[in-house]
Amino acid sequence: MWRDYYPFALPIGIGLALLLLIIWSLIWKSIALWKAARNNHLGWFVAMIILNTVGILEIIYILGFSKKPSVDSPQPPITP
């Protein structure tokens, strides 16, 4: 029946799991790419574009490397 028209069709459970995995990956990738671009981390940006790690590399970047270093510059004294 339907297999005659779609011989390579996936079962519904596998197709749904694949769809959820794609959505999961796109969410993490978009957040991480946004942060990498804003922080001028070109190496991370290129790595995340090329490598598809189902969100693992993106999560590592967001949690460990996306924070901007704080600059401890002394504030000039305020004189009235």
C-alpha positions in Angstrom: 0.0 0.0 0.0 1.7 3.2 1.2 5.1 1.4 1.1 4.8 1.3 -2.7 4.8 5.1 -2.7 7.3 5.7 0.1 9.7 2.8 0.2 12.2 4.6 2.5 9.6 6.0 5.0 10.6 5.9 8.6 8.2 4.6 11.3 6.3 7.3 13.1 8.3 6.9 16.4 11.7 7.3 14.7 10.5 10.2 12.6 9.2 12.0 15.6 12.4 11.4 17.6 14.4 12.7 14.6 12.2 15.8 14.4 12.6 16.5 18.1 16.4 16.0 17.8 16.6 18.5 15.0 14.5 21.1 16.9 16.8 20.5 20.0 19.9 21.0 18.0 18.6 24.1 16.2 17.7 25.8 19.4 21.1 25.3 21.0 23.0 26.1 17.8 21.2 29.3 17.3 21.8 30.5 20.9 25.4 29.5 20.8 26.1 31.1 17.4 24.5 34.3 18.5 26.7 34.4 21.6 29.8 33.6 19.7 29.1 36.3 17.1 28.5 38.9 19.8 31.7 37.9 21.7 33.8 37.9 18.5 34.8 34.3 19.0 35.4 33.4 15.3 37.0 30.0 16.0 34.0 28.9 18.0 31.6 30.3 15.5 33.2 28.4 12.6 33.5 25.2 14.6 29.8 25.3 15.5 28.8 25.9 11.9 30.9 23.0 10.6 30.4 20.4 13.3 27.0 19.0 14.0 27.2 17.6 17.6 23.5 17.6 18.4 23.9 20.5 20.7 26.8 19.1 22.8 29.5 21.6 21.5 27.0 24.4 21.7 26.1 23.7 25.4 29.8 23.5 26.3 30.4 26.8 24.7 27.4 28.5 26.3 28.1 27.2 29.8 31.9 27.5 29.8 33.2 29.9 27.2 30.6 32.5 26.3 31.0 34.7 29.3 32.8 37.9 28.6 35.8 38.4 31.0 35.2 41.1 33.5 37.5 44.1 33.2 38.7 45.2 36.6 39.6 48.7 35.7 39.6 51.2 38.5 37.0 53.8 38.3 38.2 57.4 38.3 37.3 59.3 41.5 34.3 61.5 41.3 35.0 65.1 42.1 32.2 67.5 42.8 
